[in-house]
């Protein structure tokens, strides 16, 4: 795939080895560039040009620094594409990160599930957590009254060094709990605005309250996605006229605010994982959000160091106090 996206320029290949050159030199007499080790080996056994087969009267060579710089830049870009291709194959896993990654720097993405009661937010969260096993896990589905937190991680390193963790927050949808959501509006990097596609009033509530609050209180570059959930019931139970009106309103709202729109069935799992993965990618693709996430990670690391220092200092003071008490006795 890398060769298809970035074919190797012929000038970057040594005529002798047919491999990308690492230390290109120009043979003065024939004006061609070769890999240094290859041309030195050639000249030990030959007195002719590898390209023209003409006898050489001057066997000197000089470094081709311009070509070397161009090759290094090409290889760097090619490596970046290879890393990106590998990362794009990531899977979203629930639970704790693997123990072998615990010493690597971590970036946390915060995503909030926003929407009214009974639109299927908790079912979406449960499917993301358990996948197809959801139907075999008998959990009592009650109205969310507190902030349910679920943690995920990506099974590929970002930029070859960062562990990506995702905090998914299921926000209570009942109106009397809406005042508790301000902090999650302010801190989230992505938002899933969930409407029940069989109840057009839930879409209107997304427009009039949830998106407006996210826009007023959230980050300037927060990545929202409109989720039209219960698509299975939408197809089975809604007539053509209702479907036409709902789809037109949903697409108008999403287009007006330049946000992605996704039709899902949390019960069947339709489009749930694809939607979540696309939102994660959009957050990481945003330079502003990525800068904020990296800055948040640095602040957390600094705070952790300060806390560790304070705990160590407190421990030393406790030990001194114990020693003094013993001496006094």
Secondary structure, 3 states (H helix, E strand, C coil): CHHHHCCCCHHHECCCCCCECCCEEEECCCCCEEEHHHHHHHHHHCCECCCCCCECCCCCEEECHHHHHHHHHHHHHHHHHHHHHHHCCCCEEECCCCHHHCCCCEEEEEEEEECCCCCCHHHHHHHHHHHHHHHHCCCCCCCCCCCEEEEEEECCCECCCEEEEEEEEECCCCHHHHHHHHHHHHHCCEEEEEEECCCHHHHHHHHHHHHHHHHHHCCCCCEEEEEEECHHHHHHHCCHHHHHHHHHHHHHHHHHCCCEEEECECCCCECHHHHHHHHHHHHHHCHHHHHHHHHHHHHHHHHHHHHHHHHHHHHHHHHHHHHHHHHHC
